[in-house]
Amino acid sequence: MKVTISGFYDEISFSLDEQIAALNELGEKYMCPRMIDGRNIADFTAEEFEASVKPRLDKAGIKFSSIGSPIGKVSVSDEEGYKKQLVKLAELVKIAKLMECKYIRVFSFLLPHYDDPAIYRDKVMKKMQGFLDVVKGSGIVLLHENEKGIYGNVASRCLDLYKTLNNPDLKLVYDASNFVQCGEDPVAAFDLLKDYTVYYHIKDCDRETRMEVPVGAGDGAYDYIIGELKKMNYEGFMTLEPHTAKYAVLRRPVYFIPFMPLILPKFYKAFRKIDKLLGKKPVNKVTRKDVFFVQYNNIKELIKEA
């Protein structure tokens, strides 16, 4: 097994300079861009990116593992939004090629909460094919991420997307935390999708509260997943996407503003669990960088143990 660790370093700061500083501190060279200096990566044209962003990355020796785009994170019925995303995706393909990056992350459209996803299946497939038409012949592979609220939020529909579209330019991202939040068994999801998954987002989730917790401390079954990846001799990226910045930002208001534990009981319970794991007291300050670095060390240790 040969794992390269990447990360959504905008979870530390939206400032690209601060993201680069964190990468340097950890001794890593790959990032997954999402927010750059307060702008989403999909809001840059290739020309803007090449002029204002790429030189700073090149100077620091930073590369992209994938592009963490919001493509496909739009209502399945939003035709105007979809047209705009096709244009943005074409620019992202150019940016990916500038960075010699093979992958762009995508989603399979937001659905109305209480409707049967089967109602929208054909429309989802048609629109996903539209994304694939944009990248055809470019050498770029779209990575579908399982995400709450979209068509491919559960393992069976991720597999449906993959097999129905049947396109070498489409592969899967596996996110254990998202499966837990959707009520899925992450082990069963991994076993179903492992042959079609080429990329892993690393964050963990507590099943009881449905809140993100440090990697290895939740119900994401990382011991099993990493053990299986070792058996498969996995070679590829694991990108940290811990989503525990809310713990760093909200824990003290939740603890010290009257009645907040009653208003946000799941936050309170999850935050106290994380405090215990990290050896923190409510009065201790915790930064977004602190939380991210804990996640980094945890996944390094899990890989080492495997």
Long-range contacts (C-beta under 8 A, 24 or more apart in sequence): 1-229, 1-230, 1-232, 1-233, 1-234, 1-235, 1-303, 1-306, 2-234, 2-235, 2-236, 3-229, 3-234, 3-235, 3-236, 3-237, 3-238, 3-303, 4-30, 4-65, 4-236, 4-237, 4-238, 5-30, 5-237, 5-238, 5-239, 5-240, 5-296, 5-299, 5-300, 6-30, 6-31, 6-32, 6-65, 6-66, 6-237, 6-238, 6-239, 6-240, 7-31, 7-32, 7-239, 7-240, 7-241, 7-292, 7-296, 8-32, 8-34, 8-68, 8-239, 8-240, 8-241, 9-292, 10-34, 10-35, 10-36, 11-240, 11-241, 11-242, 11-243, 11-245, 11-288, 11-291, 11-292, 12-288, 12-289, 12-292, 13-288, 13-289, 14-38, 16-53, 16-56, 16-57, 17-56, 20-56, 20-57, 20-60, 20-62, 22-289, 22-292, 23-60, 23-62, 24-60, 26-293, 26-296, 29-61, 29-62, 29-63, 30-62, 30-63, 30-64, 30-65, 30-237, 31-62, 31-63, 31-64, 31-65, 32-64, 32-65, 32-66, 32-67, 32-68, 32-105, 32-239, 32-241, 33-64, 33-67, 33-68, 34-68, 34-69, 40-70, 41-67, 41-68, 41-69, 41-92, 41-95, 42-69, 42-70, 42-71, 42-85, 42-88, 42-89, 42-91, 42-92, 43-88, 44-91, 44-95, 45-91, 46-91, 46-94, 46-95, 46-98, 49-95, 49-98, 50-98, 54-98, 54-99, 57-99, 63-99, 63-100, 63-101, 64-96, 64-99, 64-101, 65-101, 65-103, 65-199, 65-237, 65-239, 66-101, 66-102, 66-103, 66-104, 66-105, 66-143, 66-199, 66-237, 66-239, 67-92, 67-95, 67-96, 67-101, 67-103, 67-104, 67-105, 68-105, 68-239, 69-104, 69-105, 69-106, 70-107, 71-104, 71-105, 71-106, 71-107, 71-131, 72-106, 72-107, 72-108, 72-109, 72-127, 72-128, 72-131, 72-144, 72-150, 73-107, 73-109, 73-110, 73-147, 73-150, 74-109, 74-110, 75-109, 75-110, 76-109, 76-110, 76-111, 76-120, 76-123, 76-124, 76-127, 76-151, 82-127, 82-130, 85-131, 86-130, 86-131, 86-134, 89-131, 89-134, 89-135, 90-134, 93-134, 93-135, 93-138, 93-140, 96-140, 97-138, 97-139, 97-140, 102-139, 102-140, 102-141, 103-140, 103-141, 103-142, 103-143, 103-171, 103-198, 103-199, 104-135, 104-140, 104-141, 104-142, 104-143, 105-142, 105-143, 105-145, 105-173, 106-131, 106-142, 106-143, 106-144, 106-145, 107-144, 107-145, 107-147, 107-150, 107-152, 108-144, 108-150, 108-151, 108-152, 108-157, 108-161, 109-150, 109-151, 110-149, 110-150, 111-149, 111-150, 111-151, 113-149, 117-151, 117-157, 120-151, 121-151, 121-160, 124-151, 124-161, 125-161, 125-164, 125-165, 128-161, 128-165, 128-170, 129-165, 129-167, 132-165, 132-167, 132-169, 132-170, 135-169, 136-169, 140-169, 141-168, 141-169, 141-170, 141-171, 141-198, 142-169, 142-170, 142-171, 143-171, 143-172, 143-173, 143-198, 143-199, 144-170, 144-171, 144-172, 144-173, 145-173, 145-175, 145-178, 145-201, 146-172, 146-173, 146-174, 146-175, 146-178, 146-179, 146-182, 146-189, 147-175, 147-178, 148-178, 148-181, 148-182, 153-178, 153-182, 154-179, 154-182, 154-184, 154-189, 155-179, 155-184, 155-188, 155-189, 155-192, 155-193, 156-192, 158-189, 158-193, 159-192, 159-193, 159-196, 162-196, 171-196, 171-197, 171-198, 171-199, 172-196, 172-197, 172-198, 172-199, 173-197, 173-199, 173-200, 173-201, 174-199, 174-200, 174-201, 174-225, 175-200, 175-201, 175-203, 175-241, 176-203, 176-204, 176-205, 176-220, 176-221, 176-222, 176-225, 177-201, 177-203, 177-204, 177-205, 177-212, 177-218, 177-220, 177-243, 178-205, 179-220, 180-205, 180-207, 180-210, 180-218, 180-219, 180-220, 181-205, 181-210, 186-219, 186-220, 186-221, 186-225, 187-221, 187-224, 187-225, 190-221, 190-224, 190-225, 190-228, 194-228, 194-232, 198-236, 199-236, 199-237, 199-239, 200-225, 200-229, 200-236, 200-237, 200-238, 200-239, 201-238, 201-239, 201-241, 202-238, 202-239, 202-240, 202-241, 202-242, 202-295, 202-299, 203-240, 203-241, 203-242, 203-243, 203-244, 203-295, 204-242, 206-270, 206-273, 208-269, 209-266, 209-267, 209-269, 209-270, 209-273, 210-266, 211-266, 211-267, 211-269, 211-270, 212-242, 212-243, 212-244, 212-246, 212-247, 212-270, 213-244, 213-270, 213-273, 213-274, 213-277, 214-242, 214-244, 214-274, 214-277, 214-278, 214-291, 214-294, 214-295, 214-298, 215-240, 215-242, 215-295, 215-298, 215-299, 215-302, 216-298, 216-299, 216-301, 216-302, 217-273, 217-274, 217-277, 217-298, 222-299, 222-302, 223-302, 226-302, 226-303, 226-305, 226-306, 227-306, 229-306, 230-306, 238-299, 238-303, 240-292, 240-295, 240-296, 240-299, 242-291, 242-292, 242-295, 244-274, 244-291, 244-295, 245-288, 245-291, 245-292, 247-271, 247-274, 247-286, 247-291, 248-286, 248-287, 248-288, 248-290, 248-291, 249-288, 251-275, 251-282, 251-286, 252-282, 252-285, 255-282, 256-282
